[in-house]
Amino acid sequence: MPARALLIDVRLVDGRYHGIRDKDRGTRDWPPAPFRLFQALVAGAYGGRFGTEPDEEKDAALLWLERLGPPLIAAPAKRNLRATNYFVPNNDLDAVGGDPRRVSEIRVGKVVRPVLFDADVPILYAWHFEDGDAEARHICTLAERLHTLGHGMDAAYAHAGICGWHEAEARLEESGCAIARPAGSGRPGDDAACPTDGSLSSLKARYAASGERFQTEGKGRRSKTLFRQPPKPASRTIIYDRPPARLLFELCPVEGTERFHPAAQTLAADLVKAVRDVAVARLKAELPEEHPEIDRLVTGDQAGAADIACRVRFISLPSIGMDYTSPAIRRVLVEIPPDCPFNKERLSWALSGQSLSLVEPETGEILHESILTPAEDRGMLRHYGIEGSDHHRYARRWRTVTPAVLPEQPKRRGRIKGSERVEDGSLAAVAVATALRHAGYDPRDVDIRVQAEPFRRMGERAKRFRPHDTDMRRRFTGRLRHVEITFPQPVTGPLTIGDGRFVGLGLMAPVPDAAPLLHIFAIDLETAPSASAAEAIARALRRAVMARAEAEWRALGRREALPTFFTGHEPDGRPKRSGRHEHLFFLADDCNGDGRLDRLAVIAPALADRSKEPDTKKRRETERQMRRDLRLLDRALSGLEHVKAGRNGRLRLSRSSAPLRNDDALFGQSRLWVSRTRYRPTRHARRIPEDEAIRQDILEECARRGLPRPEIEVLRDTTGPRGGLSARAQLRFAKPVIGPLLLGRGSHFGAGLFEADD
């Protein structure tokens, strides 16, 4: 853990920030990116009267700062204001002959989307460092010179100091603001520009070039003025994660010693409404001057499109740990967005220890009574993709636990035609896509399935979730559906969709994807090597896979050696000597017989070795480990586009779909299989004819691999210069066998490969 921290406190004078002028993206630069602060420090350090100072100390301090890692940022909650279109003269007066009276001809629209926030709350940047106290102290001096942050209209000032890292983290937490932390590349979040090596010199070069943007070439009437764009400044993009604050409450009994007093899963909407009403009542009693904001951001009354990202979400969580777990509601999750003005402490105070009572409006029957108690165990959240490892948080396939309220017309009733049923299903899928867009997800390239029946064994039909509240019942009746969505890329929870997503409906849970056992890559024809180099290419593929898997393994924080699944070796480096093949097979194949390799395959051991151990605790643990390794392999192969193969060049690859069972000679099924590559025995022949030695070795190998006993015909055998034996053979099984068949020594790199013979 770093010992020291540079903490910079920035305040904008009028509580407005104009961010990025981009009509397509809107204002996404919040908190202001660290590179914007770096630019502001450079402008203050070298501008005005400070331009006459010697540059050595300032250069050294800013060069030191640009080499530090990305900082932590704490920024106050903001509210997006309405976009304004300003028509201003373009910086091209020469296009109208230099006549200022014709400036109206070169005006262009500039969209400005400012954000509004509390000017009394600072924006904090915390850089950690170990060496460079002198440079850090000089940065503190330069921070006093800061005058703007962002555009010229954003007047600002700053203070900086040096403290211990733990003290800086405590300061960020005490600010009550959401903290943005670097999340690593490739993870969802807000991208932000950060200083990097060369940032200072690039800013100086840009400033110098700005004074020479217009240059005149030629003389007299033939002269013309040329415009040259100054060079872009150097920065790096860092993915920041600014997660919402989350409170988890348990439903405890009013009397007794039981831990939970669960509510029926069909009461999801009524329960959320009761929790929300309790929070609203206490907040209004405590904050009478903020009634409109409470109604807008907690209740949702009069909320506009800009308020959706700031609204507090209340989510009832049915228990879904196991198939036969009772899906009653035992917990309620409260999610506070980072830009919501009501912080975590205030919502916790409003709900902790409060009693809930659900009453049937028509009969007065008490449906449920409980007390909200803060939960200490948060492990259950991983079932909804909220917390835990990346494997639990990210998934492509999601299913509703509580049905979604789709933005569609009620479906037809009574007997309907098949064509009408198909039309209803299509309309429902379109409604789901609309609901995804409303929830902030891209509906393109998603697979959608809609039905009335639950997806879970203990679930309830969609219509059973009809709320008891009269108003919600009127709005939701006929629009409740269970939904399954498969995204093109993994997403994280909590995922709620539909018009009822703020009242506990439309809650989805991830379905863990079964990692594929087979990965196929097509080789670009321009880079396809000769088929004679198949084994060398397979070994190059193994090196590439191990390198990518090693990177993913370290990214997970693992320090031990890569699993045997990838290496084929024990942790101490010795080759794996167990009877079963528990590591990957690699294959380079010429599938069209033109003498050049067409595709590469990474094959899980379960496809090439069908043997099984007895159902023991060790076997179950091995299978769990195998599933974890398959998921790691899937992530490692994501984005594989090139393989460096030494003298065989650099292969360009593209992902190929899994082969069809009846159309592929290697991965199909057949009773008769013939050698495509030569079979190498696993042991030396001992005082028996070579054909018989090959036959016995294949029989033993088939038995070890869990294959049925075949009839074997040795077609041709050869002996190498060093006495090595290999052969081509034909295997005939009593029943069809599914490929691939990779047998014998060297099978992990394509030797002993058999193809189906029709």
Secondary structure, DSSP 8 states (H G I E B T S, - for coil): --SEEEEEEEEETTSEE-----TTT-S---S--HHHHHHHHHHHHHSGGGGGS-SHHHHHHHHHHHTS---EEEE--EEE---EEEEEE-S-GGGGTT-GGGGGGGEEEEEE--EEE-TTS-EEEEEEESS-HHHHHHHHHHHTT--BSSSTT-BEEEEEEEEEHHHHHHHHHHTTSEEEEE--TTSSSEEEEE--TTHHHHHHHHHHHHTTSEEEESSGGG-EEEE--------EEEEEE---EEEEEEEE-SSSS-S---B-GGGHHHHHHHHHHHHHHHHHHH-GGGHHHHIIIII-TT--GGGGGG--EEEEEE--SSTTS---EEEEEEEE-TT-SS-HHHHHHHHTT-EEEEE-TTT--EEEEEEEEE-S--GGGGGGTSSS-HHHHEEEEEEESS-EE-SS-----SS--HHHHHHHHHHHHHHHHHHHHHTT---TT-EEEEESS-SSTT---GGGG--SSHHHHHHHTT-EEEEEEEEEEEEES-EE-STTTTTT-SEEEEE-----SEEEEEE-GGG--BGGGHHHHHHHHHHHHHHHHHHHHHHTT--S---HHHHSB-TTS-B--SSS--S-EEEEE-SS-SSB--EEEEE-HHHH------S-HHHHHHHHHHHHHHHHHHHHHTT--EEE-GGG-EEEEEEE----TTT-TTTSEEEEEEESS-B--SS---SS-HHHHHHHHHHHHHHHTT----EEEEEEEEE-TTS-EEEEEEEEEEEEEES-EE-STTGGGTTTEEEE--
